[in-house]
Amino acid sequence: MKYIVELHDSSGGLVAIIENAIKPSYTENINQPNELSFNIPSNDSKEASITLANEIWLRSYETGAVVKRFRLSTTKDVRS
């Protein structure tokens, strides 16, 4: 399934759409939190908006429906 990655503030207002999200994937886990992962280029200006204060919404590309909402818990910087 294709996804659109969006950033929203705590009241649900759209902050940004991460158009350059690379390989967004969503995994439903049993007895563990569900997991969303994606990569973005380090020079993407929207990277600074991905903070604990904002929510990450995963939207279906086909239907436009919100699949899941996430709070940031872990980030990895893998620049080489």
N, C-alpha and C positions, 0 to 999 in steps of 0.2 A: 504494500500500500504506500502511496506517496503522501507526504505530509507537508504542511506549512508550519513553520515555527514562528510564533508571535511572542512578543514581550508585552505584558500588561502591568499597570500599577495596581496597588492594593484595592482600589475601587473598581477595577475591571477596565479602566481606560487603556486604549491601545497606545503603547509607547513606541514600538517599532516592529516591523516584520523583518525577520532575518532571511533575506533572499539568498544569501550566500551559504546557508546551512548545507553542509556536506554530509551525506549519508545519515539523515535523521532516522533513528530507529527507536521503537517503543517495545518494551518487554514487560509482560505481566508476570509477576513472580508470586509463588505461593509462600505464605508466611514470611514475606519480606516486602519492602516497599517496591512498587513498580519502578521501572527504570527508563529514562529517556537519555539518549546519547546522540550527540552530533558534533561535528567539527566546523569551525569557521576560520577563515584566513586571519592571520594576526593583524593585518592592516585594515580589517573591516572596522569602520568607525562605530558600528553598533555594538561592538564587543564591550565597550564601557558601560552600556545600559544593562548588561547581564549582571545583576547584583542580587543580593539577598532580599532587597526591598521589593523587587519585581517578581511577578509570576511568569512562568513560561507555559504558554498554551500550545497544544499540539492540535492542529486542525486538519481534517481530511481534505486532500487536494480534490478528490472526486465529488464529495457531497457538500463540502464547506462546513460541516458540523464539527464542533469541538469534541475531540476524542478524549482528551485528558488535560488536566491542569497540574502543573508541577511547581514546587519551590526548589530553588537551587540548594544543593547540599554539598556537591563536590565539583571542583574544576581542576583541570589539568592543563598545564602549559607545555606543549610538546614541540616548541620551536627548535629547529636545528640549525 
